[in-house]
Amino acid sequence: MNTPKYTHIFFDLDHTIWDFDKNAEEALLELYVLHRLHDIGLTSADAFIETYTQNNHRLWREYHVGNITKETLRAARFKQTFLDLGVHPDAIPNGFEDAYVKLCPTKTNLFPNAHETLAYLQSKYTLHLISNGFKESQDIKIGNTGIGKYFTHVIISEIVGANKPDKAIFEYAINLAGVTREECLMIGDSLEADVLGALNFGMDAIYFNPFNAPKPDEVPVQIMNLKELITLL
């Protein structure tokens, strides 16, 4: 990579720095016990978490591209999970979504080497976050994990009014930073929202691929551990 031209690096938050799935699993295990889900027929916490994860990822993909709203995502992900697992609609626990939204963002698991990598990069570049997550949750995640000190700007899609991969949010980000797209690099886990969104905007991108998913040919650079950025950049 022709790294000397970069002055600003934009990171995704969920699934890139903040380990969404690990934090969600911790929260769901607590809520499984608290809401006595075993008593309504959910005998496997693992099956509950796996089904929720599939539904949540699917709905977030729909949200990224503007097919559903925040309200639809939050209303559907647990309702669909309970229904998929055979729970009668009348037996779905009241307030489960609200309890999850309050608990999950308080979890503090980051991907390995996050602090070390961000501290190194901050010494060489100006760092920012661009997130499609919801502001109230992202503020808690950033505060509880102590990563806010690394970032000059935190750009949240629902505040901007456009989600990644929409070019409008990348345009907003570089204007806020006062730089050109050629000076910037985007790093994220979502091929569609982060990587292809940035590349289509004209900004270079690195694919964070910790689970070694297939990499499309049009994606030039990938990493599997954040620490690789110390060597690359």
C-alpha positions in Angstrom: 0.0 0.0 0.0 1.1 3.5 -0.8 0.7 4.5 2.9 2.6 7.9 3.0 -0.3 9.6 1.2 -2.7 8.8 4.0 -3.3 11.4 6.8 -6.7 10.2 8.1 -8.0 6.7 8.9 -11.6 5.9 9.4 -12.6 2.9 11.3 -15.9 1.0 11.6 -16.8 0.2 15.3 -19.0 -2.9 15.5 -17.4 -6.2 14.4 -14.1 -4.2 13.7 -13.0 -2.8 17.0 -15.8 -3.7 19.4 -16.4 -7.4 19.3 -20.2 -7.3 18.7 -20.8 -11.1 18.6 -18.8 -11.8 21.8 -20.5 -8.9 23.7 -23.9 -10.0 22.4 -23.3 -13.5 23.6 -22.4 -12.4 27.1 -25.5 -10.2 27.3 -27.8 -12.9 25.9 -26.5 -15.5 28.3 -27.3 -13.2 31.2 -30.8 -12.4 29.8 -31.5 -16.0 29.1 -31.2 -16.7 32.8 -32.8 -13.4 34.0 -35.9 -13.9 31.7 -36.2 -17.6 32.4 -36.2 -18.5 28.8 -35.8 -22.2 29.7 -39.4 -22.0 31.2 -40.9 -21.0 27.8 -39.3 -23.9 26.0 -35.9 -22.6 25.0 -33.8 -25.4 26.4 -30.6 -24.4 24.7 -29.0 -21.0 25.3 -26.6 -21.7 22.4 -29.5 -22.3 19.9 -31.1 -19.1 21.1 -27.9 -17.1 20.6 -27.2 -18.7 17.2 -30.7 -18.0 15.9 -30.6 -14.4 17.2 -27.2 -13.8 15.6 -28.4 -15.0 12.2 -31.5 -12.8 12.4 -29.6 -9.8 13.7 -27.0 -10.0 11.0 -29.7 -10.4 8.3 -31.6 -7.4 9.5 -28.5 -5.2 9.8 -27.7 -6.0 6.2 -31.2 -4.7 5.3 -30.7 -1.6 7.5 -27.3 -0.8 5.9 -28.9 -0.5 2.5 -32.0 1.4 3.7 -34.5 -1.3 3.3 -35.7 -1.2 6.9 -35.7 1.4 9.7 -34.1 1.3 13.1 -37.5 0.7 14.6 -38.2 -2.2 12.4 -34.8 -3.8 13.1 -35.3 -3.6 16.8 -38.9 -4.8 16.7 -38.1 -7.8 14.5 -34.9 -9.3 15.6 -36.0 -10.9 18.9 -39.6 -11.4 17.9 -38.4 -13.4 14.9 -35.9 -15.3 17.0 -38.5 -16.4 19.5 -41.0 -17.4 16.7 -38.2 -19.3 14.8 -37.6 -21.3 17.9 -41.3 -22.2 18.4 -42.3 -19.8 21.1 -46.0 -18.8 21.0 -46.3 -15.1 20.4 -48.2 -14.7 23.7 -45.2 -16.2 25.6 -42.6 -13.8 24.2 -41.1 -11.9 27.2 -42.1 -8.3 27.4 -39.2 -5.8 27.4 -36.6 -8.3 26.2 -35.4 -6.0 23.4 -35.2 -3.0 25.8 -33.2 -5.1 28.3 -30.8 -6.2 25.6 -30.3 -2.6 24.3 -29.5 -1.5 27.8 -27.1 -4.3 28.7 -25.2 -5.2 25.5 -23.5 -1.9 24.9 -22.1 -2.0 28.4 -19.9 -5.0 27.5 -16.3 -4.2 26.8 -14.8 -7.0 24.7 -12.7 -5.6 21.9 -10.9 -7.5 19.2 -7.3 -8.5 20.1 -4.7 -5.8 20.0 -7.2 -3.0 19.6 -5.7 -0.5 22.1 -2.2 -1.2 21.0 -3.0 -0.8 17.3 -5.1 2.4 17.8 -2.4 4.0 20.0 0.2 3.3 17.3 -1.9 4.6 14.5 -2.9 7.7 16.4 0.8 8.6 16.7 1.0 8.8 12.8 -2.5 9.5 11.6 -5.7 11.3 12.6 -8.3 8.7 13.4 -12.1 8.7 13.1 -15.0 6.4 13.5 -17.8 5.9 11.0 -20.6 3.7 12.4 -24.0 2.6 11.2 -24.8 1.8 14.8 -27.3 3.7 16.9 -26.0 6.8 18.7 -27.1 5.9 22.2 -25.5 2.5 22.0 -22.3 3.6 20.4 -21.7 6.4 22.9 -21.8 3.8 25.7 -19.5 1.3 23.9 -16.9 4.0 23.2 -17.1 5.4 26.8 -16.9 2.0 28.5 -14.0 0.7 26.5 -11.9 3.8 26.7 -11.4 4.1 23.0 -12.8 7.5 22.5 -9.4 9.1 23.2 -8.1 7.8 19.9 -10.7 9.4 17.6 -11.1 13.0 16.5 -14.6 12.5 15.1 -17.3 9.9 15.7 -19.7 9.9 12.8 -23.0 8.1 13.4 -25.2 7.3 10.4 -28.5 8.1 12.1 -27.2 11.6 12.9 -25.9 12.1 9.4 -29.0 10.7 7.8 -27.2 8.2 5.5 -25.9 4.7 6.2 -22.7 3.2 4.8 -22.3 2.3 1.9 -24.1 5.5 0.8 -21.5 7.9 -0.6 -23.2 10.7 1.4 -21.8 9.5 4.7 -18.3 9.2 3.3 -18.6 12.7 1.8 -19.8 14.0 5.2 -16.9 12.4 6.9 -14.1 13.8 4.7 -15.8 17.3 4.8 -15.9 17.1 8.6 -12.2 16.1 8.7 -11.3 18.7 6.1 -9.4 16.4 3.8 -9.7 14.8 0.4 -10.7 11.2 -0.2 -7.3 10.4 -1.6 -5.8 11.2 1.9 -8.1 8.8 3.6 -8.3 5.1 4.4 -11.4 3.1 5.6 -11.0 0.0 7.7 -14.0 -2.3 8.4 -15.5 -5.8 8.5 -18.4 -5.3 6.2 -17.6 -5.8 2.5 -20.7 -4.0 1.4 -21.0 -1.2 3.9 -17.3 -0.4 4.8 -15.0 -1.7 2.0 -17.0 -1.5 -1.2 -18.8 1.6 0.1 -15.4 3.4 0.6 -14.0 2.0 -2.7 -17.0 3.2 -4.7 -16.6 6.6 -3.1 -13.0 6.7 -4.2 -11.4 6.1 -0.8 -9.0 3.3 -0.2 -10.1 0.5 2.1 -8.8 -2.5 4.1 -11.1 -5.4 4.8 -11.0 -6.6 8.4 -11.6 -10.3 8.0 -10.9 -12.1 11.3 -12.8 -15.2 10.4 -11.1 -15.6 7.0 -14.2 -15.3 4.9 -13.7 -15.4 1.1 -12.2 -12.2 -0.2 -13.6 -10.8 -3.5 -11.0 -10.0 -6.1 -11.9 -6.3 -6.2 -11.0 -6.0 -2.5 -7.2 -5.2 -2.6 -6.1 -5.6 1.0 -7.4 -7.6 4.0 -6.2 -8.3 7.5 -7.2 -10.9 10.1 -5.8 -9.2 13.2 -5.8 -5.5 13.9 -2.1 -5.7 14.8 -1.3 -6.3 11.1 -2.1 -2.6 10.6 1.1 -1.7 12.6 3.2 -3.4 9.9 1.0 -2.2 6.9 0.8 1.4 8.0 
